[in-house]
Every structure is written in structure tokens, then in C-alpha cells.
């Protein structure tokens, strides 16, 4: 029989409540995340071992994202790098470059530089073997960001649904008015 070990994954109470309100069961996702702990008991953990776990988790997250929104990208990591630059006069200065990593709903990981350049550096498929896991957030932060993103999308969906219901009611009234006119005209 396999010996089990208790593990703890701390997730903000507000985030858990939002997940419940969204009807999300975090069990499958958190189980995948917590399985990484069993790797450390068996052997030294190689980057490829971690990447396999991340791949499984990101596939699950991408599937959830597809269900909820095709337009949102989930920020899964980041780093700040201080880089040297020379201005036009040759004067040397330092600038912080913000590197961020996003997961899109199609399961691609995007390395993007924010200020000051605002550009995509590289895009990986999950099956690729060279994405930089060392810059990814801890599990709790990834889950929290996912729930917050989905909750925001659900609120937007609700507002859009209310707006569409108003439009639907206006159209029904216009249709009824037109039908009444055509009945009186006959």
C-alpha cells in the first residue's frame, strides 16, 4: 500500500469562496500541484520532471480558460532584470526590464517584456521542452490569479447578460408594436 503524506496548499479564503461561487472544483488542479511533493521523496528533481508537472497543470488550466474565456491570458510568472543601456550620447544608465510569462487558453506560454519595450520575446507550445520554469509563480499564486481572472470574467458575463436581456425586451416590444400595426392595417 502506498504511504500517504499530508500536504498543505494555502489559498486565500476569498479566492476559495470565489471558486465555489464559480462552481469550480479545485481538487483535480490542486492534486496535480501537490503531486510535485512526491517527486522530492523519490529522487532529486530534474527540470524535466517539473516541466512534466507544469505541463499537466497548464493543460488543465488552459482547458478551464477555454471554457470561460478565449480572450484572457493568465500571468504565470515574471522577473525583473536590471539592464545597462547607452543613450545617444553614449551615457550609460540602468533600467529595470519587466519580463512576464503568460498562459493563453490554447496552451501556449508567452514570454513578454513590459516596460519599456512592450513586445513578445518568445512563444512556446506546452509540448516544447525549453520553457523557463524557474520564473513561474508558486502554485498558490497561479491558482489565485486563475480564480480572480475567472471571477472577473463571470462578473463581466453577468453584466453583458443583463444588457442583452434589456435589448431582448426592447426588441420584443418593438416586434409586438409592429405586429399590432399590421393587424390594425388589415
N, C-alpha and C positions, 0 to 999 in steps of 0.2 A: 504494500500500500504506500502511496506517495505521501510523504510528510508535508504538511502544510504549515505555512508561516503567516502570521497576521501582519498585514502591512497597512499603512495609513496614507491616504491621499487627502490633503486638506484643501477643501474647496469652500469658498466664501458662502455663507448661509443664503445671502441674497441671490447669488448665482444659482444655487441649488433650487431655490424657490422659483426662479425664472425658468429653469429647466423643467420642473414639474408642470408649471403653467403652460409651457410649450408642448407638453406631452412627451418629452424626451426621456428615454431610459438610458442613463449614463453607464449602466452596468457593462455592456459589451466594450464600450470605449475605454472605461477605466480598467477593465480586466486586461485588455491588451497592454495598457500602460504599465500596470503593476507586474505583468509577466517579466518585465525587464529585470526586476529584482531577482528572479530565479536564475537568471544568467550569471549573476555575480557569485552565486553559491557554487555553480558547476565549474566555472573556469574563468580565466581572465577574459574580459570583454573586448572584442575587436570592434573596430569601427564598422565593419560589415555586419556584425551581429546587431549593433544598434540601428544601423540603416534598415535592416530587415524589419525590426520592430516599428521604427518610424514609418516605413512603407505601409505596413498593415494599418497602423493608426491613421495615416494620412488618407489611405483609400477609404476608410470608414468615414472620416471627416468630409472628404470630397463628396461621398455619396449623400451625406446629410445636407451638405451645402447645395447640391443639385436639387434636392427635394424642396429646399426653402428659397433659394435664390441663385440665379445664374450670373448675377452681376457682382456679387460681393467677393472680395479676396480676403482671406484670413491671414493676418500678420502672425507668423510663427517664429520669428526670430529677428535678431538685429545686433549690430555692433557699431560703435563709434570709433573711427580711426582718425588720428591726428596726422595730417599730411602736410608736407612742405610744398610751397608754391613760390614762383618768382613772378613779380608783376612786370609790366612792360619796361620798367627802368632797371630790372634785374634785382630789385629788392626782395629778399627772402622773407616769407611770412608763413605762419602755421594756420591751418584751417581744419575744423572738425568736419569729417565726411560721415554722413549717416547712411550706413548700409542696412537695408531691411530685407527680410525674406518673407514672401507671401505664398500661400497655397491657394490655387484657384479651384473652382468647382469641377474642373476637368482633370484634376490630379496633377497639375504642373506646379513646380516650385519656381518662383521668380526672384532673382537677386536684383534689387533695385537700389539705386543711390538717390536719396532725397537731396536736401540742400547741399551744395548749391547747384548741382548738375541736373537733377530730375530726369534720370534715364535708367532704362533696363540694361543691366550688365549681362545677364545670362538667364536662360530658362531651361530647366531640367524636367524630364518626364520622371515619374516615380520609379520606372524600371532602370533609369540611369544609375550608375554606380559611383558618381563623383560629387553628389551634392554635399555641402558643408554642414554636417550635423552639429559641429561644435558651436555654432552660433544660434541654435534653436533655443527657444524658451523652455523652461521647465514644464512638465506635464500640466500642473495646476494652472499655469498662466495660459497655456494653449486652450485648455477646456474652458476657462473663464472667458477668454476672448471669443471663443466659438459661441458660447451661450449668449453673451452680450450682443454679438452680431446678429444671431438668430432672433433674439428678443426685439431688437431694434427693427428688424425686418418684419416681424409679426405685427408690431405696432403700426408700421407703415402700411402693411397689408390691410389692417383693420380700418385705418383712415381712408384708404383707397376704396375699400368695400362700402363704407358709409357714403362716400362721394358717389360711387356707382349706383347705389340704391336711390339716392336723390335724383340722379339723372334718369334712372329707370322709371321712377314715379312721374317725373315731368313728361317723359315720352308716353307713358300710359294715358295721362290726362290729355295730351295733345291728340293722341290716337282716338280717344273717346270723343273729344270735341269734333274731330274730323268725321267720325262715324255718325255723330248726331247731325252734323251739317248735311251729309249725304243722305241721311234718312229723311230729313225735312225737305230736301231738294227734290225728292222723288214724287 
